[in-house]
Each structure stands twice: as structure tokens, then as C-alpha cells.
Amino acid sequence: MTKTATLLDIAAYVGGESKLEGVSRVIKLASNENALGPSPKAMAAYRAVADELHRYPEGGSNDLRAALGKRYGLDPARIVCGAGSDELIGLLVRGYVGEGDDVVYSRHGFLMYPIAAKSVGATPIAAPEKDLTADVDALLKAVTPRTRMVFLANPNNPTGTYMKTDDLKRLHAGLPSSVLLVIDAAYAEFVVRNDYTAGAELVEQHDNVVMMRTFSKIYALAALRLGWAYCPPAVADVLNRIRGPFNVGAAAQAAGVAALHDQASFDAARTHNDIWQPWLAEQLRKLGLTVTPSVANFLLVHFPDAEAANAALVKKGIITRKMAAYGLPQCLRITVGTEEECRAVVDVLAGFLKA
Ligand SMILES: Cc1ncc(COP(=O)(O)O)c(C=O)c1O
């Protein structure tokens, strides 16, 4: 196959919808965004950049990396920032995976992993899950001498499930040192579990573990495209060599720093999710629906007829995410919205299930 033919084998990632024909007020619960909106401090920092739009951004995201280091107790020299963690997924694959290699991920893992693998002519290998949760033994079984990278979204999107710290350590311990374990902790800040780690300590202890994070979820800056990776020094060096010299815009850097300094907005987002995620799950279960236990800001909800449920929601202006592309056609993924939005979802689904 030619390179173009290989690329045409990729089913392009389709983001969540945001508009509905003929509906003026849309409730968008399709992309796991922060229900409460951005930090006022981040918005002010974003606006302040307007006068300097003719200038290139500082290319190393130095202030942002320093602020991240302080906030999370990490070494800024090991942090690489990107235009969303999506860019970092692509850079990691470009840096470490080539034609004929394998990239392993869990069956219902984030769709950008197989897309990124195919983009460099590699083969994505989906390991089976147990109860919609990544399974260490299955992941390790999928690893062969061709495997260069293992992606683990933890917590996972779209299932909302997570791998416990002990299992994560066992997964790493079972991998050959030639395989890079990429832990994608996009939703880490929402997790309230003692047996969970985002993985920073594994990065510090080993030279084949990377942790990715994002500002798109709890920090509510999805529009600005801002993510970061915590890396072994050699991996940070590779990413810095192959990334664009100005890959993170000035507004994203400024807003990111401001968001890190806004503890009140962070706490409000977390508290909101702590209250309304379990509430939504409980209400949907009371309606007789199966809801996969989630530690993130969204729920995977199982329906007898997900297409019909989606149609009922759309009719009332509520957009959730259909899951056929993930091999879960009987499910919808519903982001935890504001209180009013959560109540609207329950009301519409109660009416739909009664009808
Ligand atoms: C698991 C996971 N990783 C990465 C991303 C991409 O995040 P970003 O907006 O930082 O590119 C998402 C977005 O939904 C996600 O769910």
C-alpha cells in the first residue's frame, strides 16, 4: 500500500456536535468539557494577550512549565507543552513508532491512539478489557517484539473506569524496557480515589514512562488547545526536537498560568463533579439504566435503544456522544453538565423511558 492508501484507512476522529438545526438553546454534553466554564483569571489573562498578537509566543512555554512544576511538584525540565494532549499523542508516536511497529491500547481506549498509530504506518492492537476496564494481563499479552508503545487512558474515555495504582505498576513491570508506556491522565484531577495515581512517580522512577495531562477538562480551556507531558529527560529531548518551535500559542500559555493560580475555580469544578456526577448516575440507575461506574466528569450509559434515546435528547436540544465509533453502539456518553443541565437530562430520559 502507498502511504496515502494507508492514511485513507484511518476513520477520522469526529468531535462532539455543538449545534442542532432549528434549536436555539443547545445543552452540549458531548465532549467532557468543564460544566462551570473557564476561570475568570484565565479569561483576563487571555484578553491581555490581545495587544501583543503580532509577536511570536515564547517557544519553550517556560512560565507555564515553571507554574506546572510548582503546582504539581514536578521538574519543569521534564515537562513538554503541546497544542492539546492530542498534539503530544502525535509527537510521541512520530518520535518513537514507525512503519511495521505495533501500538497497544485497551479495547475501548481513546480513539486518537489508533489514529496516531495508523498515521505513521503502525498497527494499533486493541487488548480486551474486563468490565469495560483496561486489563493488565490482556495488555501485556498483546505486547510482542513489534510493540513500541502502550497507551493507557487513566481514567479512560469513554468508559470512565480507571486502573488502580498496583495494577499500573504491574503493567509497567511487565513491559520490556524498549516499550514506552504512555499514561494519558486527562481526567486525573476529577479522581477521588486512594488507589489511583496519575503516574508522575512512575515517570521519575523509570525511563520508559510518560504521563500526559490537559487543560481542556478541569481547567476548562479546551478552546485554547493546551496539554503537557511529563517525561524522562531523553523523551523530553526528543519531543522538543520534533515539535513546532511555537507549538503553544501565547494566549494558551498565559491563560494556562492564570488557571493554575486560580485555586477557587479548580475547587469549584471538582466539588461540582463530586456532587453532580454521582447524582446523575444514581438518577439514571433509578430509571433502570445501566451506568458504568465512573471516576471522571462523564458517564457511559447503556440503553436498550441508544439511537432512540439520542433522538429523544436531541429533540430537546441535548447533545450527548454516540458511541458506535468506540464499538459501544448501545451506549451514550454523557458529560456532567450544570445542575440545570443534569436535571434536564434526567427529565428527558424519564419521559423517553416511560413512553
Ligand atoms: C483520554 C483523553 N486524552 C486526550 C484528550 C485530548 O485532550 P486535549 O484537548 O488536551 O487534546 C481527550 C479529550 O477528550 C481525552 O479524553
The ligand as an SDF file (V2000), in Angstrom:
LIG
                    3D

 16 16  0  0  0  0  0  0  0  0999 V2000
   -8.3350   10.4810   27.3380 C   0  0  0  0  0  0  0  0  0  0  0  0
   -8.1590   11.7360   26.5600 C   0  0  0  0  0  0  0  0  0  0  0  0
   -6.9390   12.0780   26.1520 N   0  0  0  0  0  0  0  0  0  0  0  0
   -6.7200   13.1910   25.4500 C   0  0  0  0  0  0  0  0  0  0  0  0
   -7.7600   14.0230   25.1020 C   0  0  0  0  0  0  0  0  0  0  0  0
   -7.4640   15.2300   24.2660 C   0  0  0  0  0  0  0  0  0  0  0  0
   -7.3350   16.3190   25.0640 O   0  0  0  0  0  0  0  0  0  0  0  0
   -6.7940   17.6960   24.5150 P   0  0  0  0  0  0  0  0  0  0  0  0
   -7.9650   18.6010   24.4730 O   0  0  0  0  0  0  0  0  0  0  0  0
   -5.7810   18.1010   25.5280 O   0  0  0  0  0  0  0  0  0  0  0  0
   -6.1800   17.4690   23.1650 O   0  0  0  0  0  0  0  0  0  0  0  0
   -9.0530   13.7250   25.4930 C   0  0  0  0  0  0  0  0  0  0  0  0
  -10.1690   14.5960   25.1030 C   0  0  0  0  0  0  0  0  0  0  0  0
  -11.3200   14.2800   25.1740 O   0  0  0  0  0  0  0  0  0  0  0  0
   -9.2560   12.5500   26.2350 C   0  0  0  0  0  0  0  0  0  0  0  0
  -10.4820   12.1890   26.6240 O   0  0  0  0  0  0  0  0  0  0  0  0
  1  2  1  0
  2  3  1  0
  2 15  2  0
  3  4  2  0
  4  5  1  0
  5  6  1  0
  5 12  2  0
  6  7  1  0
  7  8  1  0
  8  9  2  0
  8 10  1  0
  8 11  1  0
 12 13  1  0
 12 15  1  0
 13 14  2  0
 15 16  1  0
M  END
$$$$
